[in-house]
Amino acid sequence: MTDYYIIHTACRYVDKRTFFQKVTQGLNESYEDLCNRAFDIIRKAEKKLGGEFSLVDITYLESTNQTHLIKGV
């Protein structure tokens, strides 16, 4: 099982990102099914909160020095 994280950026002019939700890929779940499920969550959140959302994994967070976003998750 692999964990992915949905990160929220409130405004494209403000470079502050926050953790929104963790999405875990099931053992028999394809990557396409995971993406469909995650992007359904993102579409609903965009309507409610606005801003931009990204689906990332731990490797991306480590390479961009953003692991602090998921501390305690």
C-alpha positions as CSV (number, residue, x, y, z in Angstrom):
1,M,0.0,0.0,0.0
2,T,1.3,3.4,-1.0
3,D,0.4,6.7,0.5
4,Y,-0.2,9.8,-1.5
5,Y,-0.9,13.3,-0.2
6,I,-3.2,16.0,-1.4
7,I,-1.6,19.4,-0.9
8,H,-3.6,22.6,-1.0
9,T,-2.2,26.0,-2.2
10,A,-4.7,28.7,-1.3
11,C,-3.7,31.1,-4.0
12,R,-1.3,30.9,-6.8
13,Y,0.2,34.2,-5.7
14,V,0.9,33.0,-2.2
15,D,3.5,30.3,-1.9
16,K,2.0,28.7,1.3
17,R,1.1,25.0,1.0
18,T,-0.9,23.0,3.5
19,F,-1.7,19.3,3.9
20,F,-5.3,18.5,2.9
21,Q,-5.8,14.8,2.9
22,K,-3.9,11.5,2.7
23,V,-5.0,8.9,0.0
24,T,-3.8,5.4,0.3
25,Q,-3.6,3.0,-2.7
26,G,-5.1,-0.3,-1.9
27,L,-3.3,-3.6,-2.6
28,N,-5.4,-4.5,-5.6
29,E,-6.2,-0.9,-6.7
30,S,-4.6,0.3,-10.0
31,Y,-2.9,3.6,-10.2
32,E,-5.7,4.8,-12.5
33,D,-8.4,4.0,-9.9
34,L,-6.4,5.7,-7.2
35,C,-6.0,8.8,-9.4
36,N,-9.8,8.9,-10.2
37,R,-10.6,8.6,-6.5
38,A,-8.1,11.3,-5.6
39,F,-9.2,13.7,-8.3
40,D,-12.8,13.3,-7.2
41,I,-11.7,14.5,-3.8
42,I,-9.8,17.4,-5.4
43,R,-12.7,18.5,-7.6
44,K,-15.0,18.7,-4.6
45,A,-12.4,20.5,-2.5
46,E,-11.8,23.1,-5.3
47,K,-15.5,23.9,-5.4
48,K,-15.6,24.4,-1.6
49,L,-12.2,26.0,-0.9
50,G,-10.8,27.3,-4.1
51,G,-7.1,27.4,-4.8
52,E,-5.0,24.7,-6.3
53,F,-4.5,21.1,-5.2
54,S,-1.7,18.6,-6.0
55,L,-1.5,14.9,-5.6
56,V,2.1,14.0,-4.5
57,D,4.0,11.2,-3.0
58,I,6.7,11.1,-0.3
59,T,9.5,11.2,-2.8
60,Y,8.3,14.5,-4.2
61,L,7.9,16.0,-0.7
62,E,11.4,14.9,0.2
63,S,13.0,16.2,-3.0
64,T,11.3,19.6,-2.6
65,N,12.0,19.8,1.2
66,Q,8.3,19.9,2.1
67,T,8.1,16.9,4.4
68,H,7.1,19.2,7.2
69,L,3.6,19.4,5.6
70,I,2.8,15.8,6.6
71,K,4.4,15.7,10.1
72,G,2.0,13.8,12.4
73,V,-0.1,12.3,9.6
